[in-house]
Amino acid sequence: MKARVHVMLKNGVLDPQGAAVRHALGAMGFDGVNGVRQGKVIELDLADGASEADVTAMCEKLLANTVIESYTIEMS
Protein backbone atom coordinates (compact mmCIF):
# COMPACT_ATOMS: atom_id res chain seq x y z
CA MET A 1 0.00 0.00 0.00
CA LYS A 2 1.17 3.52 -0.71
CA ALA A 3 0.38 6.83 0.93
CA ARG A 4 1.11 10.30 -0.33
CA VAL A 5 1.21 13.13 2.20
CA HIS A 6 0.95 16.74 1.02
CA VAL A 7 2.31 19.22 3.57
CA MET A 8 1.72 22.97 3.16
CA LEU A 9 2.16 26.00 5.35
CA LYS A 10 -1.13 27.12 6.88
CA ASN A 11 -2.83 30.22 5.51
CA GLY A 12 -1.44 33.31 7.18
CA VAL A 13 2.02 31.81 7.72
CA LEU A 14 4.69 33.64 5.73
CA ASP A 15 6.20 31.55 2.93
CA PRO A 16 9.60 33.04 2.01
CA GLN A 17 10.38 30.21 -0.44
CA GLY A 18 7.10 30.79 -2.24
CA ALA A 19 7.78 34.54 -2.39
CA ALA A 20 11.24 33.89 -3.85
CA VAL A 21 9.79 31.58 -6.51
CA ARG A 22 7.10 34.14 -7.40
CA HIS A 23 9.75 36.87 -7.70
CA ALA A 24 11.98 34.66 -9.86
CA LEU A 25 9.08 33.77 -12.16
CA GLY A 26 8.32 37.48 -12.60
CA ALA A 27 11.97 38.16 -13.39
CA MET A 28 11.80 35.44 -16.06
CA GLY A 29 8.84 37.11 -17.73
CA PHE A 30 6.01 35.09 -16.18
CA ASP A 31 4.02 38.11 -15.02
CA GLY A 32 0.70 36.30 -14.53
CA VAL A 33 1.69 34.69 -11.21
CA ASN A 34 0.22 36.60 -8.26
CA GLY A 35 1.34 34.24 -5.50
CA VAL A 36 3.16 30.98 -4.82
CA ARG A 37 2.88 28.65 -1.84
CA GLN A 38 5.57 25.98 -1.64
CA GLY A 39 5.12 22.71 0.17
CA LYS A 40 6.36 19.16 0.13
CA VAL A 41 5.09 15.74 -0.89
CA ILE A 42 6.11 12.66 1.07
CA GLU A 43 5.48 9.23 -0.47
CA LEU A 44 5.35 6.27 1.88
CA ASP A 45 5.50 2.60 0.86
CA LEU A 46 3.57 0.93 3.65
CA ALA A 47 3.45 -2.67 4.84
CA ASP A 48 0.19 -4.56 4.49
CA GLY A 49 -2.17 -3.73 7.30
CA ALA A 50 -1.06 -0.12 7.67
CA SER A 51 -3.97 2.27 7.91
CA GLU A 52 -4.69 5.92 7.29
CA ALA A 53 -4.75 6.32 11.06
CA ASP A 54 -1.13 5.11 11.14
CA VAL A 55 -0.16 7.71 8.53
CA THR A 56 -2.03 10.40 10.45
CA ALA A 57 -0.03 9.50 13.56
CA MET A 58 3.20 9.75 11.52
CA CYS A 59 2.18 13.22 10.32
CA GLU A 60 1.28 14.41 13.79
CA LYS A 61 4.51 13.12 15.33
CA LEU A 62 7.12 13.74 12.60
CA LEU A 63 6.15 14.54 9.03
CA ALA A 64 4.38 17.87 9.61
CA ASN A 65 4.87 20.70 12.06
CA THR A 66 1.19 21.02 12.87
CA VAL A 67 1.67 24.42 14.51
CA ILE A 68 2.40 26.04 11.15
CA GLU A 69 1.66 23.31 8.57
CA SER A 70 -1.40 21.43 7.42
CA TYR A 71 -1.42 18.11 5.61
CA THR A 72 -3.60 15.90 3.49
CA ILE A 73 -3.25 12.15 2.97
CA GLU A 74 -3.94 10.12 -0.16
CA MET A 75 -4.02 6.32 0.24
CA SER A 76 -3.73 3.95 -2.73
N, C-alpha and C positions, 0 to 999 in steps of 0.2 A: 504494500500500500504506500502511496505517496501523499505528502501534504505540502502545500505551498503556503507560506506565511508572507503576507504583505504588511510591512511596517512603515508607517508614515508619521511625521510630526503632527501633533494635534493642531487644529485651527487655533490661531492666535500665538503660536510659538514661532519665533523668528527662525527662518530657514536661510542661513548665510550661503550654503551651497546652492540652493535653488536660485537665490538672488544673483550669485556669480554666473550661473548657467544662463539665466535670463539676460544679463548684461552681455555675456559673450555672444549669445545668439543675435542680439541687437547689433553688436559690433561687426558681425559677419553678414549683416544685411537682412536678417530675419526680423523685420520690424513688427510683425503681427503677433508677437508673443507678449502678453501682458503680465504673466506671472508663471513661475515654475516652483513646484514643490518636489523635492527629491526625497526618495525613500529607499528601501531595500526589500529584496525578495529573498526568502530563505526556503530552499527546497529540502525536504526531509524524506529519506527513504526509510519507511517504518517497517518493523517486524509485524507479522500477522498478529492480529489481536489488539494492536494499538488503536486507540480511539481518538476522536476529536477532543475529548476531555483531557487526554494525555497531552495533546499538542497545546491545548489552552494552558495547561499547567506549565509546560515548557516556556511558553510566551510570557506568562506572568512571573516566572522565576528567573529567566535568563535572556530570552530572545528579544524582548521589548522592554524599554524603560517606560513603564505605564504611567509615570508622572507626566511625561512630555510626549509620549508616542501612543498611537492607537495601532491596532492590528486587525487583519481579517485572515481567516483560514479557509483554504480550499482543500478538500479531501478528494482523492481519486484512486 
